[in-house]
């Protein structure tokens, strides 16, 4: 009969489970050998490999006496620690110094190449000692943190070098927001498949994705032909309408992310804009992990679809995101993203309407109004100012660089929208009559008083002069 034992945490517990009965129920005199033979005839499950194993009578007898003579039998049955543990005997200090020098000079070499070169160096300099094996070199390099570095670009910029040094000197830790919509991630990803536009031209599309940090829900995802602030705001506003306003948004330092329209809009909506350090994509790790699923599942299913178009790609992406990704069990959180969002606490706010969002994501600047025709210039386009504001020399405006079909006049003090303005249409003005000027609102009422035609200052001076009692200092002449 074979006995199956469950896997134990340590070798001491495993061995004690075998000989423990000999300690709790000591055999009668002369029967110890018989009981040990019975234990040796059984099979056990190895605590590490899970394979069936058996142990000899001498082994079990050694375990028994070791536990019998100890106050802590489990500890006594543990594997003994080697006396030379922690000591590097396979490599001398001189050889280790040569390995360090070699690694500093060639940090992108593989471990095997380091071992082979160290072997060649030992042949050249026998005084360094015996050549270590590949496994010894691998252990020593990992112990000292000499990991193989990625190739990257040979000529790195100053920012790339600084980011590499920072990564080597500071630890990297995983993090997670406590509530839904507390933190969103936003990023663009360049697709590997080319697609056709309506004119038959090929493009490499970019994918905009916005993820919730806590739930991993994909708030919005959409393909575009290019990565610009206009596309970013177009997709971000859709995410706001779907999920509400988040408390903070994390992006990298791309031109679309740091555009004035983007930063002004987030600030006006009360959304904290957290930007990752330059050349440090690991800070937005959840977003980077999502791209692997996009390429590994979604794009893999589209590999045999000929002549992909932007419209079809977006329809397929929306279906995959809503019907699979958001509903499938997420490996890291143990539930589906949509269920985690519904079951957890949320700190989102209600989204503004489309017009308010458009007004928020604009550039604010100041222009001087032309008195001659009541216009201002925005990026080379002349805009007509309503006659109500004709007395304003400086006009504070908001607009979007990519859409000059309209702009907004704002209050200098509150930054609220005062009026919409549109480009000057000279042809339309030529074909219509001249309109009357709108009256400028005044905060006082005019009271006409003709009882004293003399102005106040002159009346005051004449009164003061008469009070002196002196005659008028002139000689009248008819």
Backbone torsions as a table, in degrees:
resi	resn	phi	psi	omega
1	UNK	NA	132.9	-179.9
2	UNK	-103.0	141.5	-179.3
3	UNK	-107.9	129.0	179.6
4	UNK	-99.4	123.1	177.4
5	UNK	-108.3	142.8	176.8
6	UNK	-73.6	160.9	-179.7
7	UNK	-72.5	137.5	-178.3
8	UNK	-108.6	166.5	-177.4
9	UNK	-69.8	-38.8	-174.3
10	UNK	-135.7	164.6	177.0
11	UNK	-65.5	-33.1	179.7
12	UNK	-61.9	-43.4	178.7
13	UNK	-66.6	-39.0	179.2
14	UNK	-62.8	-46.7	-179.0
15	UNK	-67.4	-36.9	179.7
16	UNK	-66.2	-32.7	178.8
17	UNK	-64.9	-22.5	-179.3
18	UNK	-85.4	-45.2	-174.4
19	UNK	-102.7	2.7	-177.0
20	UNK	-59.7	-37.4	-178.9
21	UNK	-65.5	-26.1	177.3
22	UNK	-70.8	-24.3	178.9
23	UNK	-87.2	-35.9	-178.1
24	UNK	-80.0	-31.6	177.8
25	UNK	-129.2	77.4	-176.5
26	UNK	-54.7	131.5	178.9
27	UNK	-67.4	157.8	178.7
28	UNK	-67.5	163.9	-178.0
29	UNK	-59.5	128.1	179.6
30	UNK	89.6	-5.8	-177.6
31	UNK	-104.9	-2.3	-178.1
32	UNK	-60.8	-42.6	-178.4
33	UNK	-63.1	-37.3	-179.7
34	UNK	-68.0	-41.2	179.9
35	UNK	-67.0	-38.7	177.8
36	UNK	-64.9	-38.5	178.0
37	UNK	-62.2	-38.6	178.3
38	UNK	-63.2	-43.1	179.1
39	UNK	-65.9	-34.8	-179.8
40	UNK	-71.3	-21.9	-178.6
41	UNK	-82.9	-9.0	-178.6
42	UNK	-92.0	162.6	176.1
43	UNK	-109.5	147.8	-177.2
44	UNK	-133.3	158.7	177.7
45	UNK	-88.7	122.6	-179.4
46	UNK	-60.8	131.5	-175.0
47	UNK	-68.8	-13.7	-178.5
48	UNK	-108.7	-53.0	-175.2
49	UNK	-86.4	-22.7	-177.2
50	UNK	80.5	3.1	179.5
51	UNK	-82.4	158.9	175.3
52	UNK	-75.2	130.6	-179.8
53	UNK	-138.3	160.4	173.9
54	UNK	-134.6	160.1	-176.8
55	UNK	-126.6	146.1	-178.3
56	UNK	-74.8	164.1	-178.4
57	UNK	-62.7	-38.7	-178.4
58	UNK	-67.0	-34.7	178.7
59	UNK	-66.7	-47.9	-179.5
60	UNK	-65.6	-36.7	178.2
61	UNK	-64.8	-39.4	178.7
62	UNK	-65.0	-41.2	176.7
63	UNK	-60.7	-43.1	-175.9
64	UNK	-61.5	-48.4	-177.1
65	UNK	-71.6	-31.4	177.3
66	UNK	-65.1	-41.7	-179.7
67	UNK	-74.8	-35.5	-177.5
68	UNK	-63.9	-34.3	-175.8
69	UNK	-95.6	15.9	-178.7
70	UNK	-124.4	147.0	176.1
71	UNK	-78.2	-20.3	176.7
72	UNK	-123.7	87.2	-173.4
73	UNK	-62.8	-36.3	-179.1
74	UNK	-64.7	-44.8	179.5
75	UNK	-65.8	-35.6	179.4
76	UNK	-66.6	-27.2	-178.2
77	UNK	-89.0	-3.8	178.2
78	UNK	-66.8	159.1	175.5
79	UNK	-67.2	134.9	-178.7
80	UNK	-74.0	139.2	179.4
81	UNK	-77.3	135.1	179.6
82	UNK	-62.6	141.5	-178.3
83	UNK	-69.4	-21.7	-178.5
84	UNK	-100.8	16.8	-178.5
85	UNK	-63.7	139.2	-179.6
86	UNK	86.2	-6.7	-179.9
87	UNK	-99.5	132.6	-178.7
88	UNK	-92.6	92.8	-177.0
89	UNK	-92.2	-24.7	-174.3
90	UNK	-74.5	-22.3	-179.0
91	UNK	-127.8	130.3	177.5
92	UNK	-74.8	165.5	179.6
93	UNK	-64.4	-35.1	178.1
94	UNK	-66.6	-40.3	180.0
95	UNK	-68.1	-37.2	178.2
96	UNK	-66.2	-36.6	177.6
97	UNK	-65.8	-38.0	177.5
98	UNK	-66.3	-37.2	178.4
99	UNK	-65.7	-40.2	177.7
100	UNK	-63.3	-43.2	179.2
101	UNK	-62.5	-40.0	179.8
102	UNK	-65.9	-40.4	179.9
103	UNK	-67.7	-40.9	179.1
104	UNK	-62.2	-31.6	-178.9
105	UNK	-82.4	-35.0	-176.8
106	UNK	-130.5	71.5	-176.8
107	UNK	-70.9	-12.3	-177.9
108	UNK	-98.0	2.2	176.6
109	UNK	-68.9	153.3	173.1
110	UNK	-76.0	163.3	179.4
111	UNK	-63.9	-36.3	179.4
112	UNK	-64.9	-39.6	179.5
113	UNK	-67.3	-36.5	175.4
114	UNK	-63.0	-43.2	-179.5
115	UNK	-64.6	-42.0	-179.2
116	UNK	-65.5	-40.7	-180.0
117	UNK	-70.2	-33.3	177.2
118	UNK	-67.4	-35.8	177.7
119	UNK	-65.2	-41.7	178.5
120	UNK	-66.6	-34.9	179.0
121	UNK	-66.9	-38.1	179.2
122	UNK	-65.7	-36.5	177.9
123	UNK	-65.4	-32.2	179.6
124	UNK	-79.8	-35.1	-179.7
125	UNK	-124.9	84.7	-177.5
126	UNK	-61.0	-23.1	-178.9
127	UNK	-64.6	-14.1	178.2
128	UNK	-73.4	-17.1	-180.0
129	UNK	109.0	-168.7	-178.7
130	UNK	-74.2	148.4	179.1
131	UNK	-72.3	127.6	179.9
132	UNK	-75.3	157.8	177.3
133	UNK	-76.7	170.0	179.2
134	UNK	-61.6	-42.3	-178.7
135	UNK	-64.3	-35.5	178.0
136	UNK	-66.8	-44.0	177.7
137	UNK	-62.1	-42.2	-179.8
138	UNK	-61.5	-45.7	180.0
139	UNK	-63.1	-45.6	-177.3
140	UNK	-65.7	-39.2	-179.4
141	UNK	-67.7	-42.2	179.1
142	UNK	-68.4	-35.3	179.7
143	UNK	-62.4	-37.4	-178.2
144	UNK	-92.8	6.0	177.5
145	UNK	75.3	24.4	179.7
146	UNK	-93.0	71.7	-178.7
147	UNK	-85.0	153.2	178.3
148	UNK	-66.6	131.4	-179.6
149	UNK	-95.9	148.4	179.6
150	UNK	-65.7	153.2	-176.3
151	UNK	-66.9	-51.4	179.2
152	UNK	57.8	-156.5	177.5
153	UNK	-91.1	141.0	-178.3
154	UNK	-65.2	-43.0	179.7
155	UNK	-100.2	90.1	-178.6
156	UNK	-79.7	149.7	175.2
157	UNK	-75.4	169.8	179.5
158	UNK	-62.7	-37.5	178.8
159	UNK	-66.5	-39.2	178.2
160	UNK	-66.0	-40.5	178.1
161	UNK	-64.5	-41.1	179.9
162	UNK	-64.7	-40.8	179.1
163	UNK	-65.1	-38.7	178.8
164	UNK	-65.0	-43.8	178.5
165	UNK	-63.8	-39.0	179.8
166	UNK	-65.3	-40.2	179.8
167	UNK	-65.6	-34.0	-178.9
168	UNK	-76.5	-23.3	-174.7
169	UNK	-101.5	-17.0	-177.3
170	UNK	-122.5	144.6	-178.5
171	UNK	-73.2	156.7	177.1
172	UNK	-116.7	125.0	-177.7
173	UNK	-125.0	145.9	174.9
174	UNK	-75.6	152.7	179.8
175	UNK	-144.4	165.0	178.9
176	UNK	-157.2	137.6	177.2
177	UNK	-69.1	156.3	-175.4
178	UNK	-86.1	-24.8	-176.6
179	UNK	-131.9	158.6	173.1
180	UNK	-65.7	142.8	177.6
181	UNK	66.1	12.0	172.6
182	UNK	-73.7	-35.5	179.8
183	UNK	-145.6	128.9	172.7
184	UNK	-110.5	151.1	172.6
185	UNK	-111.0	140.0	178.9
186	UNK	-135.5	135.0	178.6
187	UNK	-161.7	161.1	173.8
188	UNK	-106.8	149.2	178.2
189	UNK	-135.0	128.5	179.3
190	UNK	-82.4	122.3	-179.6
191	UNK	-71.7	157.6	-179.7
192	UNK	-92.6	-18.8	179.5
193	UNK	-94.4	138.4	174.4
194	UNK	-86.3	148.0	-179.4
195	UNK	-128.0	162.4	-178.6
196	UNK	-97.9	142.7	171.4
197	UNK	-97.0	-176.5	-175.8
198	UNK	-67.2	-18.4	180.0
199	UNK	-96.6	3.6	178.9
200	UNK	85.7	12.4	178.5
201	UNK	-91.4	147.6	-180.0
202	UNK	-91.9	141.0	179.3
203	UNK	-138.8	152.7	168.7
204	UNK	-97.2	108.7	-175.0
205	UNK	-75.8	161.6	174.4
206	UNK	-119.0	143.0	-176.6
207	UNK	-107.4	122.0	174.0
208	UNK	-94.5	128.8	179.3
209	UNK	-135.0	139.5	178.9
210	UNK	-125.1	116.9	-176.8
211	UNK	-113.5	144.1	172.0
212	UNK	-86.0	130.3	-173.8
213	UNK	-65.8	-44.6	-174.1
214	UNK	-71.8	-50.0	-173.6
215	UNK	-92.5	-16.8	-174.3
216	UNK	68.8	12.5	177.9
217	UNK	-65.5	136.8	173.9
218	UNK	-83.3	105.1	-175.8
219	UNK	-70.1	-36.4	174.7
220	UNK	-163.0	146.8	179.0
221	UNK	-146.6	136.8	-177.4
222	UNK	-162.3	141.4	177.2
223	UNK	-90.7	144.4	176.5
224	UNK	-136.0	166.6	177.4
225	UNK	-79.0	-23.5	-177.9
226	UNK	-152.2	159.2	-179.6
227	UNK	-97.4	102.0	179.5
228	UNK	-136.1	168.1	177.1
229	UNK	-63.9	-33.7	178.6
230	UNK	-61.3	-44.8	180.0
231	UNK	-68.6	-39.4	178.8
232	UNK	-59.7	-48.1	-177.8
233	UNK	-69.2	-34.6	177.2
234	UNK	-60.3	-45.0	179.6
235	UNK	-75.0	-38.5	-178.0
236	UNK	-65.1	-39.0	178.8
237	UNK	-64.9	-34.1	176.0
238	UNK	-66.3	-37.2	176.9
239	UNK	-64.4	-38.6	177.3
240	UNK	-62.1	-43.7	-179.5
241	UNK	-65.8	-33.4	-178.8
242	UNK	-76.8	-46.0	-168.2
243	UNK	-115.4	-13.6	-174.8
244	UNK	98.6	-179.5	-177.8
245	UNK	-89.6	129.2	176.5
246	UNK	-81.1	174.2	177.2
247	UNK	-88.6	-30.4	179.7
248	UNK	-150.3	158.3	-178.7
249	UNK	-136.6	129.4	178.6
250	UNK	-107.8	128.8	177.0
251	UNK	-137.0	173.0	171.1
252	UNK	-87.9	-164.2	-174.6
253	UNK	-104.9	32.7	177.5
254	UNK	-64.6	160.2	-176.7
255	UNK	-61.5	-35.1	179.1
256	UNK	-68.3	-33.4	-177.2
257	UNK	-75.8	-29.6	-177.2
258	UNK	-104.3	11.2	176.5
259	UNK	-62.7	151.1	-178.0
260	UNK	-60.3	-39.3	179.5
261	UNK	-60.3	-44.3	-178.7
262	UNK	-64.3	-49.1	-176.6
263	UNK	-68.0	-39.3	178.3
264	UNK	-64.8	-40.5	-179.2
265	UNK	-64.9	-45.7	179.4
266	UNK	-63.4	-39.6	179.8
267	UNK	-66.1	-42.1	-178.9
268	UNK	-67.3	-32.8	-179.7
269	UNK	-85.0	-1.3	178.7
270	UNK	74.5	34.5	179.8
271	UNK	-110.3	120.6	179.3
272	UNK	-69.1	129.7	-179.3
273	UNK	-101.3	105.8	178.0
274	UNK	-99.7	125.0	-179.1
275	UNK	-110.7	139.1	178.6
276	UNK	-71.3	160.2	174.4
277	UNK	-67.6	150.9	-178.1
278	UNK	-63.4	142.7	179.7
279	UNK	55.8	34.3	-179.2
280	UNK	-133.0	66.1	-176.7
281	UNK	-65.5	-18.0	-179.3
282	UNK	-64.1	-20.4	178.2
283	UNK	-68.3	-23.5	176.9
284	UNK	-108.5	44.9	-170.4
285	UNK	-59.6	-36.9	-179.6
286	UNK	-62.4	-37.0	178.3
287	UNK	-68.6	-43.4	179.9
288	UNK	-63.3	-37.0	178.1
289	UNK	-65.8	-34.6	-179.0
290	UNK	-64.9	-34.6	-179.6
291	UNK	-61.5	-32.4	178.0
292	UNK	-62.2	-37.8	177.7
293	UNK	-70.6	-36.2	178.7
294	UNK	-61.7	-48.4	-178.4
295	UNK	-74.4	-38.2	-174.9
296	UNK	-76.4	-26.2	-177.6
297	UNK	-116.9	-60.3	-175.5
298	UNK	-62.9	-56.2	-177.0
299	UNK	-68.9	-27.6	176.3
300	UNK	-64.9	-36.1	178.4
301	UNK	-72.2	-18.9	-179.8
302	UNK	-99.3	9.6	-173.1
303	UNK	-64.0	-30.2	-178.0
304	UNK	-101.4	7.3	178.0
305	UNK	-83.1	117.2	-177.7
306	UNK	-80.6	151.4	172.2
307	UNK	50.7	60.0	177.9
308	UNK	-62.7	140.4	174.1
309	UNK	-114.0	162.0	-179.2
310	UNK	-63.0	-39.0	-178.4
311	UNK	-65.0	-46.9	-179.8
312	UNK	-66.1	-39.7	-179.2
313	UNK	-63.0	-40.1	179.1
314	UNK	-68.8	-38.7	178.0
315	UNK	-64.0	-43.6	179.4
316	UNK	-65.9	-39.3	-179.1
317	UNK	-66.2	-42.6	178.3
318	UNK	-62.2	-42.5	-179.7
319	UNK	-64.3	-44.8	-179.8
320	UNK	-64.8	-40.6	-177.2
321	UNK	-66.4	-49.9	-174.9
322	UNK	-77.3	-34.6	-174.1
323	UNK	-93.9	-20.5	179.0
324	UNK	-119.2	-63.0	-171.7
325	UNK	-58.9	-50.9	-176.6
326	UNK	-69.9	-18.1	-175.5
327	UNK	-106.9	-17.9	-179.1
328	UNK	-79.8	155.9	178.4
329	UNK	-64.4	125.5	177.9
330	UNK	-85.4	128.1	-174.0
331	UNK	-59.0	-35.6	-174.1
332	UNK	-82.6	-35.0	-176.0
333	UNK	-100.3	-9.3	175.0
334	UNK	76.0	10.3	176.9
335	UNK	-152.9	176.8	179.3
336	UNK	-79.1	149.2	179.4
337	UNK	-57.1	-41.5	-177.0
338	UNK	-67.9	-36.8	178.5
339	UNK	-69.1	-37.1	179.3
340	UNK	-67.1	-35.1	177.7
341	UNK	-68.3	-40.7	-178.4
342	UNK	-71.6	-34.6	-176.9
343	UNK	-84.3	-23.8	-176.7
344	UNK	-89.6	173.7	178.0
345	UNK	-79.7	147.5	-177.6
346	UNK	-124.3	143.9	177.4
347	UNK	-120.4	24.1	-178.8
348	UNK	-74.6	162.5	176.4
349	UNK	-124.0	158.7	-178.7
350	UNK	-67.5	137.7	-178.1
351	UNK	-75.8	149.4	173.9
352	UNK	-75.5	168.3	178.7
353	UNK	-74.7	172.5	-174.4
354	UNK	-61.2	-39.6	-178.9
355	UNK	-65.6	-40.7	179.3
356	UNK	-67.3	-36.7	178.0
357	UNK	-67.8	-40.3	177.6
358	UNK	-62.0	-41.4	179.4
359	UNK	-66.0	-35.2	-177.9
360	UNK	-67.3	-44.2	-176.2
361	UNK	-87.4	69.3	-179.5
362	UNK	-138.0	165.6	174.1
363	UNK	-93.1	136.9	176.7
364	UNK	-105.6	126.9	179.2
365	UNK	-143.0	177.3	-179.0
366	UNK	-125.2	137.4	-180.0
367	UNK	-129.1	155.9	175.6
368	UNK	-98.5	127.9	-177.7
369	UNK	-80.0	135.0	175.3
370	UNK	-77.0	122.7	-178.1
371	UNK	-69.5	-27.7	-174.1
372	UNK	-66.2	-44.4	-177.1
373	UNK	-129.8	7.5	176.6
374	UNK	63.1	49.7	179.5
375	UNK	-131.2	164.0	171.2
376	UNK	-131.3	164.5	-179.4
377	UNK	-114.9	130.9	176.2
378	UNK	-127.0	111.6	179.7
379	UNK	51.3	42.2	177.7
380	UNK	84.0	-0.6	179.2
381	UNK	-108.4	129.0	-179.5
382	UNK	-87.1	132.6	179.5
383	UNK	-114.3	141.1	-178.6
384	UNK	-89.1	127.3	179.4
385	UNK	-92.8	130.3	177.4
386	UNK	-55.9	146.0	-176.8
387	UNK	-62.5	-19.5	178.1
388	UNK	-60.7	-27.9	-177.2
389	UNK	-107.0	23.6	-176.5
390	UNK	-67.1	-21.4	-179.4
391	UNK	-87.6	0.2	179.1
392	UNK	-86.4	120.8	176.3
393	UNK	-77.8	-43.2	178.2
394	UNK	-106.2	128.6	-179.9
395	UNK	-112.8	124.8	175.6
396	UNK	-92.4	126.2	-172.9
397	UNK	-130.0	162.5	170.6
398	UNK	-131.1	141.8	179.5
399	UNK	-161.1	167.6	174.9
400	UNK	-109.9	131.2	-175.1
401	UNK	-60.9	-32.5	-176.6
402	UNK	-88.3	-8.1	-178.1
403	UNK	-137.7	97.0	180.0
404	UNK	-103.0	28.7	175.0
405	UNK	-74.8	-19.7	175.4
406	UNK	-159.5	161.8	175.8
407	UNK	-143.8	177.9	-174.6
408	UNK	-131.4	135.5	168.6
409	UNK	-88.7	132.9	-177.2
410	UNK	-122.1	155.7	175.4
411	UNK	-71.6	129.6	-177.6
412	UNK	-60.9	-33.3	-174.3
413	UNK	-88.2	-40.5	-174.9
414	UNK	-103.8	-12.7	-177.6
415	UNK	64.7	17.7	176.5
416	UNK	-82.8	153.4	-179.3
417	UNK	-71.9	130.1	178.6
418	UNK	-102.5	-37.3	-179.2
419	UNK	-164.6	157.5	172.1
420	UNK	-95.2	142.9	175.7
421	UNK	-126.5	154.7	-174.7
422	UNK	-130.4	159.9	-179.8
423	UNK	-59.4	149.1	-179.9
424	UNK	-68.5	127.2	177.6
425	UNK	-111.2	95.9	-175.7
426	UNK	-67.0	-35.7	-179.5
427	UNK	-65.5	-43.3	179.2
428	UNK	-64.7	-39.6	179.0
429	UNK	-65.5	-31.9	-179.2
430	UNK	-71.5	-24.8	-175.0
431	UNK	-100.9	7.1	177.8
432	UNK	-126.9	161.5	-179.8
433	UNK	-74.0	163.9	179.5
434	UNK	-78.3	127.4	-179.1
435	UNK	-84.1	154.6	175.4
436	UNK	-73.2	146.7	178.8
437	UNK	-69.2	137.6	176.2
438	UNK	-70.3	138.6	179.0
439	UNK	-66.0	137.2	178.3
440	UNK	-79.7	121.8	-178.8
441	UNK	-61.9	136.2	179.4
442	UNK	-121.2	145.6	-176.9
443	UNK	-99.5	27.2	176.5
444	UNK	-149.5	162.2	177.8
445	UNK	-110.0	136.1	-178.0
446	UNK	-85.0	126.9	179.1
447	UNK	-112.8	114.6	-179.5
448	UNK	-80.8	130.6	-178.7
449	UNK	-141.7	105.6	-178.7
450	UNK	-101.7	12.3	-177.2
451	UNK	-65.3	-33.0	179.3
452	UNK	-128.8	102.2	-177.8
453	UNK	-73.0	-11.9	-179.0
454	UNK	-78.6	129.8	178.4
455	UNK	-59.8	153.2	-175.4
456	UNK	-57.5	-41.4	-176.8
457	UNK	-66.7	-45.0	-179.8
458	UNK	-65.9	-36.2	178.6
459	UNK	-64.6	-37.5	178.9
460	UNK	-67.3	-43.5	-179.2
461	UNK	-65.0	-41.8	179.8
462	UNK	-65.6	-38.1	178.1
463	UNK	-64.4	-43.7	179.2
464	UNK	-64.4	-38.2	179.4
465	UNK	-66.9	-40.7	179.4
466	UNK	-65.7	-31.3	-179.0
467	UNK	-69.1	-19.0	178.6
468	UNK	-73.3	-19.5	-179.6
469	UNK	82.3	1.0	-180.0
470	UNK	-83.9	145.8	177.0
471	UNK	-73.3	160.4	177.5
472	UNK	-58.1	131.9	-172.5
473	UNK	-85.0	61.9	173.5
474	UNK	-157.5	160.0	177.6
475	UNK	-105.8	119.0	-178.6
476	UNK	-70.9	148.1	179.5
477	UNK	-141.4	123.3	-179.7
478	UNK	-74.9	NA	NA
